[in-house]
Amino acid sequence: MDRNHELLLHLDRLHTTELGALRIKKNLFLDTDQVVDWCKEKMKHPSASATRKGKNWYVHFDCCILTINANSYTIITAHKEK
């Protein structure tokens, strides 16, 4: 993702809820409790790409998709691409 991309400029605002973290861990089979930090690192990778559709950002990387609210920067969910 471009270093000047809006999402990368606001990584400090990125967060999720307790239930969101559990959902992300379950859907992506993560073995970490630092879900937001894990997502931030993946978003920084040069091969990551983001598109905005309506009120959400969709970040694609490593055959995964993160859904992030564009106003609050809340990570809503994540899942593997089909």
N, C-alpha and C positions, 0 to 999 in steps of 0.2 A: 504494500500500500504506500502511496506517495507520502513522504514525510510531512507534507503540508496539509494532508487530509484532515478534515474537520474532526473526525473521531480521534485521530492521533494527537491533535492539539488539545483535546479534552480528556485524555486518559485519566487524569486525576479525579474526574467526576464520575468515572465508571464504577458502578456498584450493582449489587443484586440483593434480593431478599433472602431470608433463610430458606424458604421453600424453593426459590429460584435456584439457589446453590445446590440443593438436593436434586432438583430436576436435571440440572446440567450435569452433575456427577453421574447420575443414573443413565441419562441418554448417551453420554460420551464415554461411559465406563472409566471415569477418572479415578485415580488413586491419590487424590490430594484434597486437603481441606481448604486450600488457598485458591478457590475457583476463580475469583476475580483476577488475581495475579497471573494465573495460568492463561486466562483469556487475553489479558493485556499482552503477554509475551507472544501469543499466537497472532494477535492483531498487528504487532510490530514487524512480523516476518515479511520480507519483500514480496513473497508470492501471495500474500493475503490481499483480497479485494473486497470493496464495500460498495453497496448500492443502496440508495434510499428510495423507498416506496411508501408514500403516505407518511404516517407518523413513525415508521420504524426504519432502522438501518439493518441491512442483512450483510454480514461479514462471512465470506467464504474462505476457507483454508483447509488443507489436509483432508479433503472430502467431508468437511463439517460446515455447518451454518450456524452462526450466532444471530439471534434476533435481539436488537437493542432499541429501546425507545429513544427517539431522536430528541425529545425535549428534556427528559430527566436523566438520560444516559444509564438507564436501568437495563441490565441484561435480563431479558424476559425468559428466554429459553435457548437451547442449543440442540441440534440433532445431526445425525449423520446424513449425508446426501444419499439419495437413492439412485 
